Amino acid sequence: MTAEPRSSAANPCDIFKRVATSVEPVLLVVGGTDGAVRVLAGNTLETVARVTVDSRVSACALSHHGRTAMIGDDNGRVHFFRVDTDSVGGRTG
């Protein structure tokens, strides 16, 4: 049995170039060359939110409590997104 080579599009490491994390709840934000941004639950890596920006993601950041994601793109814009941390066991207040 031989393994088929995977295309670069099938390899998430080729698409997602920027990563940010929060402390509590543990969340990951990953941004890619295609403008896709995903928020993942840190303990399961389940996608809890997904958005797309108009150009390649050049920077990602999360507030320490995980409620706000900041995404920079190659057009020089910064996008702010509110993350529903209650859906991933986050605390409120």
Backbone as XML, in Angstrom:
<?xml version="1.0"?>
<chain id="A" units="angstrom">
  <residue number="1" name="MET">
    <atom name="N" x="0.842" y="-1.170" z="0.000"/>
    <atom name="CA" x="0.000" y="0.000" z="0.000"/>
    <atom name="C" x="0.893" y="1.239" z="0.000"/>
  </residue>
  <residue number="2" name="THR">
    <atom name="N" x="0.611" y="2.162" z="-0.880"/>
    <atom name="CA" x="1.375" y="3.411" z="-0.936"/>
    <atom name="C" x="0.467" y="4.580" z="-0.609"/>
  </residue>
  <residue number="3" name="ALA">
    <atom name="N" x="1.038" y="5.569" z="0.000"/>
    <atom name="CA" x="0.261" y="6.762" z="0.355"/>
    <atom name="C" x="0.251" y="7.713" z="-0.826"/>
  </residue>
  <residue number="4" name="GLU">
    <atom name="N" x="-0.889" y="8.295" z="-1.083"/>
    <atom name="CA" x="-1.023" y="9.306" z="-2.130"/>
    <atom name="C" x="-0.501" y="10.632" z="-1.593"/>
  </residue>
  <residue number="5" name="PRO">
    <atom name="N" x="0.264" y="11.361" z="-2.402"/>
    <atom name="CA" x="0.689" y="12.692" z="-1.932"/>
    <atom name="C" x="-0.507" y="13.612" z="-1.777"/>
  </residue>
  <residue number="6" name="ARG">
    <atom name="N" x="-0.479" y="14.416" z="-0.726"/>
    <atom name="CA" x="-1.581" y="15.348" z="-0.487"/>
    <atom name="C" x="-1.266" y="16.671" z="-1.134"/>
  </residue>
  <residue number="7" name="SER">
    <atom name="N" x="-2.299" y="17.286" z="-1.669"/>
    <atom name="CA" x="-2.103" y="18.621" z="-2.234"/>
    <atom name="C" x="-1.881" y="19.608" z="-1.099"/>
  </residue>
  <residue number="8" name="SER">
    <atom name="N" x="-1.273" y="20.734" z="-1.408"/>
    <atom name="CA" x="-1.011" y="21.728" z="-0.370"/>
    <atom name="C" x="-2.305" y="22.265" z="0.228"/>
  </residue>
  <residue number="9" name="ALA">
    <atom name="N" x="-3.398" y="22.275" z="-0.545"/>
    <atom name="CA" x="-4.678" y="22.771" z="-0.024"/>
    <atom name="C" x="-5.233" y="21.845" z="1.047"/>
  </residue>
  <residue number="10" name="ALA">
    <atom name="N" x="-4.849" y="20.569" z="1.023"/>
    <atom name="CA" x="-5.347" y="19.619" z="2.013"/>
    <atom name="C" x="-4.562" y="19.697" z="3.315"/>
  </residue>
  <residue number="11" name="ASN">
    <atom name="N" x="-3.435" y="20.365" z="3.313"/>
    <atom name="CA" x="-2.601" y="20.469" z="4.487"/>
    <atom name="C" x="-2.887" y="21.788" z="5.206"/>
  </residue>
  <residue number="12" name="PRO">
    <atom name="N" x="-3.503" y="21.729" z="6.390"/>
    <atom name="CA" x="-3.848" y="22.975" z="7.098"/>
    <atom name="C" x="-2.644" y="23.863" z="7.382"/>
  </residue>
  <residue number="13" name="CYS">
    <atom name="N" x="-1.465" y="23.275" z="7.499"/>
    <atom name="CA" x="-0.274" y="24.085" z="7.768"/>
    <atom name="C" x="0.074" y="24.990" z="6.593"/>
  </residue>
  <residue number="14" name="ASP">
    <atom name="N" x="-0.357" y="24.628" z="5.390"/>
    <atom name="CA" x="-0.107" y="25.465" z="4.229"/>
    <atom name="C" x="-1.117" y="26.597" z="4.110"/>
  </residue>
  <residue number="15" name="ILE">
    <atom name="N" x="-2.261" y="26.444" z="4.741"/>
    <atom name="CA" x="-3.325" y="27.436" z="4.634"/>
    <atom name="C" x="-3.317" y="28.372" z="5.836"/>
  </residue>
  <residue number="16" name="PHE">
    <atom name="N" x="-3.248" y="27.826" z="7.047"/>
    <atom name="CA" x="-3.327" y="28.626" z="8.260"/>
    <atom name="C" x="-1.941" y="29.025" z="8.710"/>
  </residue>
  <residue number="17" name="LYS">
    <atom name="N" x="-1.676" y="30.316" z="8.695"/>
    <atom name="CA" x="-0.351" y="30.840" z="8.979"/>
    <atom name="C" x="-0.264" y="31.626" z="10.277"/>
  </residue>
  <residue number="18" name="ARG">
    <atom name="N" x="-1.372" y="32.036" z="10.851"/>
    <atom name="CA" x="-1.353" y="32.860" z="12.060"/>
    <atom name="C" x="-2.191" y="32.196" z="13.143"/>
  </residue>
  <residue number="19" name="VAL">
    <atom name="N" x="-1.686" y="32.210" z="14.379"/>
    <atom name="CA" x="-2.378" y="31.570" z="15.496"/>
    <atom name="C" x="-2.276" y="32.484" z="16.715"/>
  </residue>
  <residue number="20" name="ALA">
    <atom name="N" x="-3.370" y="32.555" z="17.485"/>
    <atom name="CA" x="-3.376" y="33.269" z="18.763"/>
    <atom name="C" x="-4.141" y="32.417" z="19.769"/>
  </residue>
  <residue number="21" name="THR">
    <atom name="N" x="-3.851" y="32.579" z="21.059"/>
    <atom name="CA" x="-4.524" y="31.814" z="22.102"/>
    <atom name="C" x="-5.033" y="32.738" z="23.204"/>
  </residue>
  <residue number="22" name="SER">
    <atom name="N" x="-6.022" y="32.250" z="23.941"/>
    <atom name="CA" x="-6.496" y="32.960" z="25.128"/>
    <atom name="C" x="-6.218" y="32.087" z="26.342"/>
  </residue>
  <residue number="23" name="VAL">
    <atom name="N" x="-6.327" y="32.673" z="27.533"/>
    <atom name="CA" x="-5.997" y="31.967" z="28.761"/>
    <atom name="C" x="-7.174" y="31.148" z="29.265"/>
  </residue>
  <residue number="24" name="GLU">
    <atom name="N" x="-8.296" y="31.804" z="29.526"/>
    <atom name="CA" x="-9.466" y="31.100" z="30.044"/>
    <atom name="C" x="-10.720" y="31.736" z="29.492"/>
  </residue>
  <residue number="25" name="PRO">
    <atom name="N" x="-11.535" y="31.028" z="28.756"/>
    <atom name="CA" x="-11.328" y="29.641" z="28.354"/>
    <atom name="C" x="-10.206" y="29.540" z="27.330"/>
  </residue>
  <residue number="26" name="VAL">
    <atom name="N" x="-9.651" y="28.348" z="27.207"/>
    <atom name="CA" x="-8.578" y="28.158" z="26.240"/>
    <atom name="C" x="-9.192" y="28.108" z="24.840"/>
  </residue>
  <residue number="27" name="LEU">
    <atom name="N" x="-8.843" y="29.105" z="24.050"/>
    <atom name="CA" x="-9.300" y="29.191" z="22.669"/>
    <atom name="C" x="-8.096" y="29.407" z="21.762"/>
  </residue>
  <residue number="28" name="LEU">
    <atom name="N" x="-8.231" y="28.975" z="20.541"/>
    <atom name="CA" x="-7.234" y="29.246" z="19.508"/>
    <atom name="C" x="-7.922" y="29.990" z="18.386"/>
  </residue>
  <residue number="29" name="VAL">
    <atom name="N" x="-7.271" y="30.996" z="17.854"/>
    <atom name="CA" x="-7.743" y="31.648" z="16.635"/>
    <atom name="C" x="-6.681" y="31.375" z="15.583"/>
  </residue>
  <residue number="30" name="VAL">
    <atom name="N" x="-7.124" y="30.839" z="14.449"/>
    <atom name="CA" x="-6.195" y="30.582" z="13.356"/>
    <atom name="C" x="-6.674" y="31.341" z="12.134"/>
  </residue>
  <residue number="31" name="GLY">
    <atom name="N" x="-5.745" y="31.984" z="11.454"/>
    <atom name="CA" x="-6.065" y="32.753" z="10.262"/>
    <atom name="C" x="-5.225" y="32.284" z="9.104"/>
  </residue>
  <residue number="32" name="GLY">
    <atom name="N" x="-5.796" y="32.337" z="7.917"/>
    <atom name="CA" x="-5.115" y="31.757" z="6.784"/>
    <atom name="C" x="-4.865" y="32.671" z="5.610"/>
  </residue>
  <residue number="33" name="THR">
    <atom name="N" x="-4.151" y="32.119" z="4.660"/>
    <atom name="CA" x="-3.806" y="32.827" z="3.441"/>
    <atom name="C" x="-5.027" y="33.084" z="2.573"/>
  </residue>
  <residue number="34" name="ASP">
    <atom name="N" x="-6.105" y="32.340" z="2.813"/>
    <atom name="CA" x="-7.328" y="32.513" z="2.029"/>
    <atom name="C" x="-8.330" y="33.440" z="2.702"/>
  </residue>
  <residue number="35" name="GLY">
    <atom name="N" x="-7.959" y="34.079" z="3.821"/>
    <atom name="CA" x="-8.849" y="34.985" z="4.533"/>
    <atom name="C" x="-9.765" y="34.301" z="5.529"/>
  </residue>
  <residue number="36" name="ALA">
    <atom name="N" x="-9.672" y="32.981" z="5.647"/>
    <atom name="CA" x="-10.512" y="32.245" z="6.598"/>
    <atom name="C" x="-9.957" y="32.404" z="8.007"/>
  </residue>
  <residue number="37" name="VAL">
    <atom name="N" x="-10.855" y="32.632" z="8.953"/>
    <atom name="CA" x="-10.497" y="32.740" z="10.364"/>
    <atom name="C" x="-11.397" y="31.786" z="11.133"/>
  </residue>
  <residue number="38" name="ARG">
    <atom name="N" x="-10.790" y="30.961" z="11.970"/>
    <atom name="CA" x="-11.561" y="30.019" z="12.782"/>
    <atom name="C" x="-11.184" y="30.196" z="14.248"/>
  </residue>
  <residue number="39" name="VAL">
    <atom name="N" x="-12.190" y="30.091" z="15.106"/>
    <atom name="CA" x="-11.969" y="30.053" z="16.549"/>
    <atom name="C" x="-12.214" y="28.614" z="16.968"/>
  </residue>
  <residue number="40" name="LEU">
    <atom name="N" x="-11.220" y="28.017" z="17.633"/>
    <atom name="CA" x="-11.292" y="26.619" z="18.042"/>
    <atom name="C" x="-11.267" y="26.515" z="19.551"/>
  </residue>
  <residue number="41" name="ALA">
    <atom name="N" x="-12.053" y="25.578" z="20.103"/>
    <atom name="CA" x="-11.977" y="25.270" z="21.527"/>
    <atom name="C" x="-10.651" y="24.562" z="21.759"/>
  </residue>
  <residue number="42" name="GLY">
    <atom name="N" x="-9.854" y="25.046" z="22.692"/>
    <atom name="CA" x="-8.522" y="24.510" z="22.905"/>
    <atom name="C" x="-8.478" y="23.071" z="23.356"/>
  </residue>
  <residue number="43" name="ASN">
    <atom name="N" x="-9.485" y="22.621" z="24.091"/>
    <atom name="CA" x="-9.451" y="21.255" z="24.615"/>
    <atom name="C" x="-9.934" y="20.216" z="23.605"/>
  </residue>
  <residue number="44" name="THR">
    <atom name="N" x="-10.712" y="20.619" z="22.609"/>
    <atom name="CA" x="-11.254" y="19.660" z="21.637"/>
    <atom name="C" x="-10.874" y="19.984" z="20.194"/>
  </residue>
  <residue number="45" name="LEU">
    <atom name="N" x="-10.406" y="21.198" z="19.961"/>
    <atom name="CA" x="-10.121" y="21.724" z="18.614"/>
    <atom name="C" x="-11.370" y="21.785" z="17.737"/>
  </residue>
  <residue number="46" name="GLU">
    <atom name="N" x="-12.531" y="21.791" z="18.376"/>
    <atom name="CA" x="-13.796" y="21.966" z="17.663"/>
    <atom name="C" x="-13.939" y="23.426" z="17.240"/>
  </residue>
  <residue number="47" name="THR">
    <atom name="N" x="-14.379" y="23.644" z="16.005"/>
    <atom name="CA" x="-14.612" y="25.000" z="15.525"/>
    <atom name="C" x="-15.838" y="25.568" z="16.211"/>
  </residue>
  <residue number="48" name="VAL">
    <atom name="N" x="-15.680" y="26.686" z="16.908"/>
    <atom name="CA" x="-16.800" y="27.322" z="17.597"/>
    <atom name="C" x="-17.260" y="28.590" z="16.891"/>
  </residue>
  <residue number="49" name="ALA">
    <atom name="N" x="-16.443" y="29.106" z="15.986"/>
    <atom name="CA" x="-16.818" y="30.279" z="15.184"/>
    <atom name="C" x="-15.953" y="30.298" z="13.934"/>
  </residue>
  <residue number="50" name="ARG">
    <atom name="N" x="-16.518" y="30.890" z="12.872"/>
    <atom name="CA" x="-15.777" y="30.992" z="11.614"/>
    <atom name="C" x="-16.213" y="32.254" z="10.893"/>
  </residue>
  <residue number="51" name="VAL">
    <atom name="N" x="-15.254" y="33.006" z="10.399"/>
    <atom name="CA" x="-15.516" y="34.203" z="9.602"/>
    <atom name="C" x="-14.493" y="34.245" z="8.471"/>
  </residue>
  <residue number="52" name="THR">
    <atom name="N" x="-14.759" y="35.082" z="7.499"/>
    <atom name="CA" x="-13.824" y="35.287" z="6.395"/>
    <atom name="C" x="-13.603" y="36.777" z="6.216"/>
  </residue>
  <residue number="53" name="VAL">
    <atom name="N" x="-12.352" y="37.168" z="6.044"/>
    <atom name="CA" x="-12.013" y="38.556" z="5.740"/>
    <atom name="C" x="-11.606" y="38.631" z="4.272"/>
  </residue>
  <residue number="54" name="ASP">
    <atom name="N" x="-11.495" y="39.857" z="3.749"/>
    <atom name="CA" x="-11.314" y="40.055" z="2.307"/>
    <atom name="C" x="-9.944" y="39.706" z="1.757"/>
  </residue>
  <residue number="55" name="SER">
    <atom name="N" x="-8.938" y="39.593" z="2.595"/>
    <atom name="CA" x="-7.611" y="39.271" z="2.082"/>
    <atom name="C" x="-6.876" y="38.375" z="3.074"/>
  </residue>
  <residue number="56" name="ARG">
    <atom name="N" x="-5.651" y="38.034" z="2.754"/>
    <atom name="CA" x="-4.855" y="37.121" z="3.566"/>
    <atom name="C" x="-4.713" y="37.657" z="4.985"/>
  </residue>
  <residue number="57" name="VAL">
    <atom name="N" x="-4.831" y="36.776" z="5.958"/>
    <atom name="CA" x="-4.686" y="37.146" z="7.364"/>
    <atom name="C" x="-3.202" y="37.309" z="7.669"/>
  </residue>
  <residue number="58" name="SER">
    <atom name="N" x="-2.829" y="38.473" z="8.171"/>
    <atom name="CA" x="-1.421" y="38.739" z="8.480"/>
    <atom name="C" x="-1.141" y="38.739" z="9.977"/>
  </residue>
  <residue number="59" name="ALA">
    <atom name="N" x="-2.196" y="38.803" z="10.810"/>
    <atom name="CA" x="-2.003" y="38.798" z="12.265"/>
    <atom name="C" x="-3.288" y="38.363" z="12.954"/>
  </residue>
  <residue number="60" name="CYS">
    <atom name="N" x="-3.135" y="37.687" z="14.081"/>
    <atom name="CA" x="-4.271" y="37.285" z="14.925"/>
    <atom name="C" x="-3.932" y="37.596" z="16.373"/>
  </residue>
  <residue number="61" name="ALA">
    <atom name="N" x="-4.938" y="37.981" z="17.125"/>
    <atom name="CA" x="-4.767" y="38.182" z="18.561"/>
    <atom name="C" x="-6.100" y="37.908" z="19.231"/>
  </residue>
  <residue number="62" name="LEU">
    <atom name="N" x="-6.036" y="37.478" z="20.471"/>
    <atom name="CA" x="-7.222" y="37.264" z="21.302"/>
    <atom name="C" x="-7.021" y="37.993" z="22.611"/>
  </residue>
  <residue number="63" name="SER">
    <atom name="N" x="-8.097" y="38.571" z="23.128"/>
    <atom name="CA" x="-8.021" y="39.141" z="24.471"/>
    <atom name="C" x="-7.781" y="37.988" z="25.447"/>
  </residue>
  <residue number="64" name="HIS">
    <atom name="N" x="-7.247" y="38.290" z="26.622"/>
    <atom name="CA" x="-6.893" y="37.230" z="27.573"/>
    <atom name="C" x="-8.080" y="36.377" z="27.978"/>
  </residue>
  <residue number="65" name="HIS">
    <atom name="N" x="-9.270" y="36.952" z="27.984"/>
    <atom name="CA" x="-10.465" y="36.206" z="28.367"/>
    <atom name="C" x="-11.153" y="35.579" z="27.161"/>
  </residue>
  <residue number="66" name="GLY">
    <atom name="N" x="-10.615" y="35.770" z="25.977"/>
    <atom name="CA" x="-11.127" y="35.117" z="24.778"/>
    <atom name="C" x="-12.388" y="35.708" z="24.192"/>
  </residue>
  <residue number="67" name="ARG">
    <atom name="N" x="-12.855" y="36.827" z="24.695"/>
    <atom name="CA" x="-14.115" y="37.390" z="24.201"/>
    <atom name="C" x="-13.970" y="38.226" z="22.940"/>
  </residue>
  <residue number="68" name="THR">
    <atom name="N" x="-12.766" y="38.715" z="22.658"/>
    <atom name="CA" x="-12.560" y="39.562" z="21.486"/>
    <atom name="C" x="-11.396" y="39.035" z="20.673"/>
  </residue>
  <residue number="69" name="ALA">
    <atom name="N" x="-11.639" y="38.831" z="19.374"/>
    <atom name="CA" x="-10.573" y="38.445" z="18.444"/>
    <atom name="C" x="-10.249" y="39.645" z="17.572"/>
  </residue>
  <residue number="70" name="MET">
    <atom name="N" x="-8.963" y="39.866" z="17.353"/>
    <atom name="CA" x="-8.507" y="40.935" z="16.481"/>
    <atom name="C" x="-7.744" y="40.292" z="15.328"/>
  </residue>
  <residue number="71" name="ILE">
    <atom name="N" x="-8.143" y="40.630" z="14.113"/>
    <atom name="CA" x="-7.547" y="40.025" z="12.928"/>
    <atom name="C" x="-7.014" y="41.130" z="12.027"/>
  </residue>
  <residue number="72" name="GLY">
    <atom name="N" x="-5.737" y="41.063" z="11.701"/>
    <atom name="CA" x="-5.144" y="41.995" z="10.755"/>
    <atom name="C" x="-5.057" y="41.344" z="9.388"/>
  </residue>
  <residue number="73" name="ASP">
    <atom name="N" x="-5.293" y="42.108" z="8.321"/>
    <atom name="CA" x="-5.193" y="41.530" z="6.983"/>
    <atom name="C" x="-4.149" y="42.271" z="6.148"/>
  </residue>
  <residue number="74" name="ASP">
    <atom name="N" x="-3.846" y="41.708" z="4.991"/>
    <atom name="CA" x="-2.806" y="42.286" z="4.132"/>
    <atom name="C" x="-3.200" y="43.621" z="3.508"/>
  </residue>
  <residue number="75" name="ASN">
    <atom name="N" x="-4.457" y="44.008" z="3.618"/>
    <atom name="CA" x="-4.883" y="45.318" z="3.129"/>
    <atom name="C" x="-4.702" y="46.402" z="4.186"/>
  </residue>
  <residue number="76" name="GLY">
    <atom name="N" x="-4.140" y="46.042" z="5.340"/>
    <atom name="CA" x="-3.885" y="47.012" z="6.394"/>
    <atom name="C" x="-5.052" y="47.228" z="7.336"/>
  </residue>
  <residue number="77" name="ARG">
    <atom name="N" x="-6.102" y="46.462" z="7.202"/>
    <atom name="CA" x="-7.264" y="46.617" z="8.083"/>
    <atom name="C" x="-7.143" y="45.717" z="9.301"/>
  </residue>
  <residue number="78" name="VAL">
    <atom name="N" x="-7.773" y="46.142" z="10.385"/>
    <atom name="CA" x="-7.881" y="45.332" z="11.592"/>
    <atom name="C" x="-9.361" y="45.097" z="11.843"/>
  </residue>
  <residue number="79" name="HIS">
    <atom name="N" x="-9.732" y="43.836" z="11.974"/>
    <atom name="CA" x="-11.123" y="43.435" z="12.189"/>
    <atom name="C" x="-11.261" y="42.978" z="13.638"/>
  </residue>
  <residue number="80" name="PHE">
    <atom name="N" x="-12.316" y="43.421" z="14.303"/>
    <atom name="CA" x="-12.609" y="43.011" z="15.673"/>
    <atom name="C" x="-13.862" y="42.157" z="15.648"/>
  </residue>
  <residue number="81" name="PHE">
    <atom name="N" x="-13.804" y="41.008" z="16.326"/>
    <atom name="CA" x="-14.945" y="40.110" z="16.396"/>
    <atom name="C" x="-15.200" y="39.749" z="17.850"/>
  </residue>
  <residue number="82" name="ARG">
    <atom name="N" x="-16.460" y="39.715" z="18.208"/>
    <atom name="CA" x="-16.866" y="39.285" z="19.545"/>
    <atom name="C" x="-17.047" y="37.771" z="19.505"/>
  </residue>
  <residue number="83" name="VAL">
    <atom name="N" x="-16.469" y="37.056" z="20.465"/>
    <atom name="CA" x="-16.548" y="35.600" z="20.532"/>
    <atom name="C" x="-17.477" y="35.222" z="21.676"/>
  </residue>
  <residue number="84" name="ASP">
    <atom name="N" x="-18.434" y="34.328" z="21.414"/>
    <atom name="CA" x="-19.356" y="33.859" z="22.436"/>
    <atom name="C" x="-18.670" y="32.789" z="23.261"/>
  </residue>
  <residue number="85" name="THR">
    <atom name="N" x="-17.987" y="33.204" z="24.349"/>
    <atom name="CA" x="-17.237" y="32.245" z="25.168"/>
    <atom name="C" x="-18.147" y="31.360" z="26.001"/>
  </residue>
  <residue number="86" name="ASP">
    <atom name="N" x="-19.407" y="31.743" z="26.182"/>
    <atom name="CA" x="-20.329" y="30.891" z="26.946"/>
    <atom name="C" x="-20.538" y="29.549" z="26.232"/>
  </residue>
  <residue number="87" name="SER">
    <atom name="N" x="-20.431" y="29.551" z="24.911"/>
    <atom name="CA" x="-20.660" y="28.314" z="24.166"/>
    <atom name="C" x="-19.502" y="27.333" z="24.311"/>
  </residue>
  <residue number="88" name="VAL">
    <atom name="N" x="-18.363" y="27.783" z="24.859"/>
    <atom name="CA" x="-17.231" y="26.887" z="25.074"/>
    <atom name="C" x="-16.860" y="26.801" z="26.548"/>
  </residue>
  <residue number="89" name="GLY">
    <atom name="N" x="-17.831" y="27.059" z="27.409"/>
    <atom name="CA" x="-17.601" y="26.936" z="28.844"/>
    <atom name="C" x="-16.865" y="28.106" z="29.452"/>
  </residue>
  <residue number="90" name="GLY">
    <atom name="N" x="-16.885" y="29.230" z="28.777"/>
    <atom name="CA" x="-16.193" y="30.410" z="29.287"/>
    <atom name="C" x="-16.952" y="31.059" z="30.422"/>
  </residue>
  <residue number="91" name="ARG">
    <atom name="N" x="-16.270" y="31.864" z="31.144"/>
    <atom name="CA" x="-16.930" y="32.584" z="32.223"/>
    <atom name="C" x="-17.429" y="33.923" z="31.704"/>
  </residue>
  <residue number="92" name="THR">
    <atom name="N" x="-18.337" y="34.498" z="32.401"/>
    <atom name="CA" x="-18.861" y="35.807" z="32.014"/>
    <atom name="C" x="-18.560" y="36.794" z="33.118"/>
  </residue>
  <residue number="93" name="GLY">
    <atom name="N" x="-18.628" y="38.083" z="32.748"/>
    <atom name="CA" x="-18.457" y="39.092" z="33.771"/>
    <atom name="C" x="-17.091" y="39.666" z="33.858"/>
  </residue>
</chain>
